[in-house]
């Protein structure tokens, strides 16, 4: 598409409007990717912690739903901030710049690393604190909503770091 107007690469010679278009496209891509990864994280978390049905419990109480959505919005905010502040490499083609092909593997790797580290910490802390059984969260939808909000903030920080770390 951009090759038709003579702009096959991202370079300092581009007009400001083209740079803005790239910036918006990159942000929209990260928003869509982030929403999908957030949905995937919740599904994986539910599958790997069958003793606490988080998705089901969060939906039972409006306060837990609100806490969960607040955490998810913070997660998305970290992703948007990371996408907006991530450096754009000049000299790449437009698709590589929009989809951040140089950074995308790091983002996905950090997402899954943090997901499984958080899960391992969840089980480890549950095992080492027998007087605070984490499975008691299933008695309170609000506790599940607050916990998942914190999880999404943690996940957002990790993905934000992957988006903004100098490569």
ZIZI-V275911 format. One record per residue. N is the residue number from 0. RES is the residue in one letter. SS is DSSP state (alpha for helix, beta for strand, coil for the rest). OMEGA is omega in whole degrees, 0 to 359 (* if undefined). NEAR is the number of other C-alpha atoms within 10 Angstrom. Layout:
N:RES:SS:OMEGA:NEAR  N:RES:SS:OMEGA:NEAR
This chain:
0:X:coil:182:8  1:X:alpha:179:12  2:X:alpha:180:10  3:X:alpha:180:7  4:X:alpha:175:7  5:X:coil:181:8  6:X:coil:183:16  7:X:coil:180:15  8:X:beta:174:18  9:X:coil:182:21  10:X:coil:179:16  11:X:coil:182:10  12:X:coil:183:10  13:X:coil:173:11  14:X:coil:182:10  15:X:alpha:181:10  16:X:alpha:178:9  17:X:alpha:177:13  18:X:alpha:178:16  19:X:alpha:177:11  20:X:alpha:177:12  21:X:alpha:181:19  22:X:alpha:179:18  23:X:alpha:180:15  24:X:alpha:179:16  25:X:alpha:180:22  26:X:alpha:178:22  27:X:alpha:178:16  28:X:alpha:180:15  29:X:alpha:178:23  30:X:alpha:180:17  31:X:alpha:178:12  32:X:alpha:180:15  33:X:alpha:178:23  34:X:alpha:178:16  35:X:alpha:180:11  36:X:alpha:176:16  37:X:alpha:176:19  38:X:alpha:180:13  39:X:alpha:179:12  40:X:alpha:180:19  41:X:alpha:178:17  42:X:alpha:180:13  43:X:alpha:180:14  44:X:alpha:178:20  45:X:alpha:181:16  46:X:alpha:184:13  47:X:alpha:173:12  48:X:coil:185:14  49:X:coil:180:10  50:X:coil:178:13  51:X:coil:180:19  52:X:coil:187:17  53:X:alpha:184:23  54:X:alpha:181:18  55:X:alpha:183:13  56:X:alpha:181:20  57:X:alpha:181:25  58:X:coil:183:17  59:X:coil:185:13  60:X:coil:181:14  61:X:alpha:179:13  62:X:alpha:179:16  63:X:alpha:177:23  64:X:alpha:178:21  65:X:alpha:178:17  66:X:alpha:179:21  67:X:alpha:180:25  68:X:alpha:176:18  69:X:alpha:177:19  70:X:alpha:180:23  71:X:alpha:178:24  72:X:alpha:176:17  73:X:alpha:176:20  74:X:alpha:180:27  75:X:alpha:177:25  76:X:alpha:176:18  77:X:alpha:180:24  78:X:alpha:180:28  79:X:alpha:179:22  80:X:alpha:178:15  81:X:alpha:180:22  82:X:alpha:183:24  83:X:alpha:183:17  84:X:alpha:178:14  85:X:coil:180:21  86:X:coil:176:15  87:X:coil:181:20  88:X:coil:179:13  89:X:coil:178:13  90:X:coil:177:13  91:X:coil:173:17  92:X:beta:185:16  93:X:alpha:182:19  94:X:alpha:177:16  95:X:alpha:179:18  96:X:alpha:181:22  97:X:alpha:183:21  98:X:coil:177:18  99:X:coil:185:22  100:X:coil:178:12  101:X:coil:185:14  102:X:coil:185:18  103:X:alpha:178:15  104:X:alpha:179:12  105:X:alpha:179:15  106:X:alpha:182:19  107:X:alpha:178:15  108:X:alpha:180:13  109:X:alpha:177:19  110:X:alpha:182:23  111:X:alpha:177:16  112:X:alpha:180:14  113:X:alpha:178:18  114:X:alpha:183:20  115:X:alpha:173:16  116:X:alpha:178:12  117:X:alpha:178:16  118:X:alpha:178:17  119:X:alpha:177:12  120:X:alpha:178:11  121:X:alpha:182:13  122:X:alpha:180:13  123:X:alpha:178:11  124:X:alpha:178:14  125:X:alpha:181:15  126:X:alpha:184:13  127:X:alpha:177:10  128:X:coil:185:10  129:X:coil:179:9  130:X:coil:176:8  131:X:coil:182:11  132:X:coil:181:12  133:X:alpha:180:16  134:X:alpha:177:13  135:X:alpha:176:12  136:X:alpha:182:18  137:X:alpha:177:17  138:X:alpha:183:11  139:X:coil:176:14  140:X:alpha:180:23  141:X:alpha:178:23  142:X:alpha:178:19  143:X:alpha:179:26  144:X:alpha:179:28  145:X:alpha:180:20  146:X:alpha:181:17  147:X:alpha:175:24  148:X:alpha:177:24  149:X:alpha:178:19  150:X:alpha:180:21  151:X:alpha:175:25  152:X:alpha:177:19  153:X:alpha:180:19  154:X:alpha:179:27  155:X:alpha:178:27  156:X:alpha:181:20  157:X:alpha:181:21  158:X:alpha:176:25  159:X:alpha:179:25  160:X:alpha:179:17  161:X:alpha:180:23  162:X:alpha:189:27  163:X:alpha:181:18  164:X:coil:178:12  165:X:coil:178:9  166:X:coil:*:8
